[in-house]
Amino acid sequence: MDQIVTHPAADYAQLALSIKDWARELGFARAAITGVDLSHAEAELLAWLDKGYHGEMDYMARHGLKRARPAELVPNTLSVISVFMPYLSAGQDPEQVLADTSKAYISRYALGRDYHKVLRNRLQQLADKISAVAGQYGHRVFVDSAPVLEVEVAKQAGNGWRGKHSLLINREYGSFYFLGELFTDLPLPTDPPLPKEHCGKCTACIDACPTQAIVAPYQVDARRCISYLTIELKGAIPLEFRRAIGNRVYGCDDCQLVCPWNRFAAQSPETDFAIRNGLDDVSLLELFAWSEADFNQKMAGSPIYRIGYAKWLSNLAIGLGNASARPEIGAALLARRADPNDLVREHVEWALLVGGYIHESIK
């Protein structure tokens, strides 16, 4: 957006209503509009970064306070359209998968197609519909891909409230959905935030976290979070967390699974989020047997693809180390003991030791 463009013929109140209708037609559960003043979130953001809770996610700090200043991130932004889209697909009960140590638990959001592409395409279609009415205007689409305080934007727009696990919760949809934003230079009327949050005294999410990553209500230390450890962390997963990870090989949903509001979580009608490759109910051994070519072929178009084959094997090795001991697990781990990747070898060695397949001291 190089310069502010005025649209004198536009009826912004009607346009805002149309935007919400178009968003629903495009598969979003809800759209709401907010302004660009997020100054109230700046101190909290800085405190979180100062504590190092972002771990190796340097991009969280790279843009400084632009995360809380939309008009600095995209000059001349006047309004932000916040949308969300449910992603749950019918499949195996996640609690049953978590309880079976031979199975691989994969975060429910990653069972289908990469959400970045799905939401980005839909948001661009929404942007095109707006231009057909308002004419040429400045805009930019964001889907978890830039320094945007997505939850804060959605909260301020009234799409929900921030739960104690730090995720957005909506009364009708729970928290199993993706967020996206459309920054515009249109002076659209804004929606009010909810008058209050509805978590009350509940601490179910805090109590359920396997690694105690929710260090205080609304504060997550990513360095302890299983989603961070199995997705974002580039190096070896610290020893102190490996047992607690259990069979969670890509992400973690525990804080959401226990949330009372997710009794109302809606199934997604979006076919792109349908479960692929049986990942909702698959054994650790089956996945560990994949070759790199298998991984690349089966995970093409999946959010899992971006962690790479070595990280995938390393995560699976931890799951196998935590599984009930079986000869075939020991054999599979021993077969990868000399893997060419240092990270894989380290996690396989740990799994062999804790599983009782070898008897040596952890170096």
N, C-alpha and C positions, 0 to 999 in steps of 0.2 A: 504494500500500500504506500505509494510514493506521495500521494496527496489526497486530502479529503475531497470526496466527490459528493455534492449535494444532489438530492433526488426530490425536487419540489413537487413532483406529481404523485409521489408515493403516499399512500395512506398507511402509516406505520402500524397503527393499531390493528387494522385489518390484515396487514402483511404478517404481523406476529401470529395472529390466529391461523393464517394459512400455513405458515411455517410449521406449526405444531401438527396440523392436519397432514401435511406432506410427509413429515417425519414418521408419523404412524403408518402412512401408506408405504413407506420405504422399509418398514420392519422395526423401527425403533419403538420401544414401549412408551417413551415419553420424551418430549423436548421442552425445555424451559430456557428463559433468557435472563442474563444478568449483565451488570455493568463491568467496569474494569478496575474498580477499587477493591483490592485485596490486601490493603495495607495492614489490616488487623491480623493477617497471617504471617507477616514478615518476622516478627520477633520469635514466634514458634519455629519457623523454618530455620532461622539462624541458630537457635539453641540446639535444634536437632542435629544440624551439621557440625556445630562446635563439639558435640559429644561424640562425634565420629560414628553415629548410628548408621550412616550410609555405607560404611565399609569401603569396598573397592569401587563402588559406583560413583566414580569421580564426576560423571556427567551431572549428578545431582547438585554439585557445588559449582560446576564450571561456569554457569551463567548467572551466578549470584542471585540478586533479588529480582531478576527478570522473571523468575518463576512466579512471583507474586505481583508482577506488574505487566499485565498483558499489553498495554499500550507502548511499553518499551520493547517488548519482545517483537511485536508487530506494530510498527508506528501507525498512528491514526485509528487504531482499533477503538470503537465506541461501544460495541455490544458483543457478547459471547453467547452463542447458542450451545447449550449443554444437552447431550442426548445420552440415552443408555439402551442397551440391547441385551436381553437375557441369553444365556448360552447353554443352560442345562439340556441334555438330551437323555431320553429314556435309556437306561442301561443297568448294569449290575449295581446293586446297593453298595455305595462306597464304604459303609461300615463293615459289610461282609468282606470286602477286599482288604481293608485294613486289618481285619482280624485273622486273615489267612496269610501266614508268613511266607508261604510259597508264591504268593501273587505279588505283582508289581502295582503299587498305587501311583497313579498319575493324576495330577490335579485336573478336576473336571473341565476347566477352561481349555485344556490342551488336547482334548480327545478328538476334536474335529479340525477344520481348516484354520489357518492362521487368521486370527481376528483382525489384525492390523489391516489386511487387504480388504476384508469384508466391510468393516466400518468406514474405512477411508473411501471406498467406492460409493457407498451409500451417502456419506456426507457430501461428496462431490456432486452427486445427483441432486441432493438438497440445495446445494449452492447454485446449481444450474437452474433449478426451478425458481429460486429467488431472483436470479438475474432476468428471467423471462418476464417478471413483473416489475422489478425495480430498475432494470437496466444495468449497465455496467457498474460494478461496485468493487471495492477492495475486500478481499477475504482470504482466509487461509485455513486449511483443515488440519486438525491434530488428532492423532489416535495413539496415545502412549509413546510418542515419538519425538518429543521436544520438551523443553523446560516449562511445563504447564502444571499448576497445582490442580489436577483434575478433580480430586475429591472436594477441594475447597470451592472450586467453581460450581460444581454440581450442587453442593450444599447451599451456596449463596443463591443459586437459581431456584431453590426449593424442590430439587429432585430427590431429596432425602436428607438424612442426617449422618454425621460421622459416628460410627460405632466405636466401642472401646478398643476394637482390634484395628482401628484406623481406616476401615473400609466404609464406603457409603452404604447405608441401609435405607430401603424404601418400604413403606408399610405394605404395599400391594405385591412387591416383587422380591423382598428380601435383599440379598447382596450378591447373588450369582448372576452378574451381568457385566458387560464391558461399557466403559465410558468413552465418549468422544466429544470434540468441540469444533465449532465453526466460528472463527474470529471474523468480525465484519466491521466495516466503517459506517454501518447504518445505525441511526439513532433509534433503535427499537425500544418500545416500552418494556420494562423489566418485570420479572416475577419476584414476589417476596420469598425470603427463606422461610422454612417452617418455624413456627413460634417456639418450638422446643424439640429436644431429642427425646427418644422414647426407649432408652436402654434402662432407665431407672437404676436400681441397685444391682442389676444383673452383672455378674462377672464370669459368666460361663466361658466366654472366649479366652479370657486371661487364664483361667484355671486349666483349660484344655490344651494350651500350647505345649507341645512336647519338649521344647527347648527353652521355655520361659522367655520367649522373645518379646512378649508384650510386657515391657518393664514397668509400665504404669498405664492407667487408662488413657487411650488415644496416643500412646507412644510405643513404637516398635523399634527395637534395636535390630536392624537388618542383619548384623553380623551373627546373630543367633537364630535367625529365621530360616526354616528349612527351605522355603522357596528361594531365598538368596543363596543358601549353601549349595543347592542342587542345580541352580540355573545361572546365577550371576558370578559366583566365586570362581576365579580362574585356577587357583591353586588347589592343594589338597584340603579336604574338609577336616577341620580340627578334630583330634581324637575325642575331645569331650562331648562332641555332638553325634558321633557316629552311631552309638547304640540307640539314642533317642530318635534318630531318623527312621528306624524300623525298616519298613518296606516302601517308604515314600521315595521314589526314584526320580520324580520330576514334580517339584512344587509340593504344596501342602494345603489342605482345606479344613483342617481340624477346627480352627476358630469359627469357620462358617458353618460347619456341619452341626455344631452344638448351639448355634444361635437360634433362639426361639422364633425370630422373625423369618427364618428360612423354612418354617413350616408352610409359608405361603409362597415360597419360591416357585416361579412359573417355569414350565418346560418351554424351550425355545421352538418356535415354528420354523426357524431358519435352517434350511437343509445343509448349508455349509458347515454348521456346527454338529451335524450328525457324526456319530462315533465311527472312526476309521480304524481298520486293522485290528479290531477287537480289543482295543487298548483299555477298555473299561474292565476287562476280566481276563487277564493274561498272566502266565507264569513268568517269574523272574528268569528261569532257565531258558525259556523260549526266546525271550528278548536278548539274553546274554549270548545266545548262539548266533545271533545275526552277524553277518559279515558287514564290513563297511559299506559295501555295495547295497546290501539289504537295507541298512539304515538310511542311506541316501535316497533309495528308491521309495521306501515305505513312508519316510518322514518328509518327503518333498511336499511343500505346501502346508506343513505343520509348524506350529511355534516351537516344537521340540527340535526341529532341524538346526536351529541357530546355536545350540549348545555344542554341537559337534559329536562325532563318534566316540572320541576318547572320554569326554566328560560323561557321556551316556553309559559307557562301560564302567566307568569309575563309580557312578551312582548305583548301577546294578550290582556291582561287587559288594557295596555296603549292604544292600538289601539281602544278598545271598549270605553274607556273614551273619546277619541278624536272623536268618531263617532257621527253622528247626533243622538240625543236622541230618543230612541224607548223603549216601555215597555218591549219587550222581551230582550233587552240588560240589562236593569235594573234587570230583573229577573235572568238572567244568572250570573250577577256579584254578586247579593245577595246570590245566591246558593253557591258561592265559598267564601263568606265573612269569613267563619270559616275554611278555608283550613288549613291543618296541617303545611304547609310550611310558615315560616315567610315572605319570599320574596314575595310569591304569595299574602298573605294577605295584605301586604303593598301596592302593586300595585293595587289590587282590591279596597281597601279602597279609594285610590286616584281617581280611575276611577269612583267610585260611587259619590264622591264629585264633581268632575269637570263635570260629566255628569248630575248633578242635581237630582240624584236618592235618595240622602240623604242630610241632611243639618246640617253639623257639621263643626268645625274648624279642619283644618289639623294639626295633632299633630306633 
